[in-house]
Amino acid sequence: MINPVKVWLRPPHGQGEPEEVEATPAVLVPRLIAGWSQCPPPAKKDKQEVKPDVDS
Amino acid sequence: MSTARLQEVLICFGKQKQTDIATANTVGQMLRLRKLNAQLANPKLNTENDADEYGKGHEFATQSFQTSWDAGSTLEKYLSAEIAAWAMAFSLGKVVKSGTAPDLTYTCTPLFPANGDAAELPYFSFVEQIRPGAGVVLDRMAVGCAIEGWTISIGSGPGRANSKINVEFVGSGKMTEPSAIVVPAATLEKLLPSASLALSINGVNYVSSKNIVSLESSWKNNILLDAGFYPGSGFQTAGDATSGAIRGRLEFGKRQGTLKFVARFENGSTELTKLKSQTTGTAVISLAYDVSNSLELTWHKVSFATVEIGETDGLVTVAVECLPMYDATNGIVSAVAKCGVDSIGQ
């Protein structure tokens, strides 16, 4: 099964978190009309390596 | 000295949008296509004089003033996937690019400032050249152009002329001469011929019934040209008030969409009934070169405004003018354009 093409959209007025949605007219058009816009994928947060405190 | 033929003219324009109205597209952002019409994007310098002023002893002009600049033109073209994608992206204003080259899809909708969108359309630069370089005849770039509107015409018949698009654009007035642009290689266009049409309007498939004769659809932004000359909009030469004002913005006004078509009228045709009942439905116009190069234009809610019975080549036909209306979910119009040119409207 082929994975559907997806794009990232940011909400109207830049309020809220971007969402990844299927790039089909049925999904995209209502959102674009409602003020959503395409945006780059959000930067992935790096997992911080936790090091235990070492007492010498 | 040798004369120049107008067929020598090379045109290219920004496939990517300018960063702002005054910052020209760069060489790598340009798209070169051909066109059918001879019209050039001649800059127009508007002038005024002092003939009517008092205090000089006579009614004749003694001075002329450069006041403002206009620019713009029309591109007449056979409809191709590339020009369709570009025209939809820049005329409607909102674009989502998906897929990977060369299988790119551009989903385009109009801007709605009430929902946080801009009132300014994306800007592009337009370059015209005839023998650029040492033997230059013409080499200029109109910076800060926006699409005023387009008309797509589909007709019956065997030739390429049965599927055309006219794109009208206007400019800020800012000109760069010489353009300093090396026109890229021409893009080989994928034509969207009339014979590829799929058409469904208000619940009727006019292609499967073999009844469609012709159709025309258009979009007009009614750009607020005078409002572009606001206080502080700037001059052709920055800081030189005698060089003529240029526009600092091109905002759309009352936008309009149209759709009209002619179809054969026969027993069971429903156009008159739908006019009387004001039935609403979608209108979907699709044209394709192949699966990767196509245009699907959807008017999301139309009713029939006028229906007239007439004749075409001796056959009874019906001419219908639709009224495109705003649908609460999908808006008025959307375009899904597929082509291999990357970064259109980005």
Interface residues (C-beta under 8 A of the other chain):
Chain A: V5 K6 V7 L9 P12 H13 G14 A23 P25 L28 V29 P30 L32 I33 A34 G35 S37 Q38
Chain B: K94 V95 V96 K97 S98 G99 T105 T107 T109 F112 N115 G116 D117 E296 T298 T329 N330 G331 S334 V336
